[in-house]
Amino acid sequence: MAFAITPPPQATVPVVGGDPFPVRRIYCVGRNYAAHAREMGHDPDREPPFFFMKPADAVTMDGSAIDYPPATSDLHHEIELVVALSKGGVNIPEDQALDHVFGYTVGLDMTRRDLQGEAKEKGRPWDTGKGFDNGAPMGALRTVADVGHPSDARIWVDVNGEGRQEGNINQMIWNVPETIAYLSGLFELCPGDLIMTGTPEGVAAVGPGDRLEGGVEGIATLSISYNSKS
Ligand code: MN
């Protein structure tokens, strides 16, 4: 097929022992761990799940050294379990939701907290705070055949070798089947969609020159660094 311009490359995430996973959309769940909701000033018990998106090409590979993003002086890490879908649908019942999962990895929902804070204050969209270039570093995917469906696993991120965030995915307010079911009532989910499932407490800022290493135990690890400003 001919295109008016050279088509942009397909965003992908590597798969352990297989071909790369093509990314269609990246959905993100907000405030899905009670202690993180509290640290952001919200009551975790009264809110249904809510979602925002990052562009597919915000994915950054494990092992990358990336430039510190522009227009922020408060770039936060949010370490999250990532779910990759191999099947889509609408109004997917909770008890069938896991049949739609291809596999799992760990990701960072990097956040320009200053821009997000300004957007919240002014009632504006979160895109500049969340949907920026290289804003979704990801580890390699592990297939369901390989690791099953994790529901109890340590999740953590260290910055320059010091512990920053530490939790367990069993602390999620909305678990993976509930999240898929709810999200599929808002959007038609498709193969290639990724869902970032929210972060435990301990979000904090990183700066140029910092190295981030995180993981979900038994699933995946992730290491990225921000280039020093020259
Ligand atoms: Mn997040």
Boltz pocket constraint, residues with backbone or C-beta under 6 A from the ligand:
constraints:
  - pocket:
      binder: B
      contacts: [[A, 28], [A, 29], [A, 30], [A, 31], [A, 78], [A, 80], [A, 109], [A, 198], [A, 199]]
      max_distance: 6.0
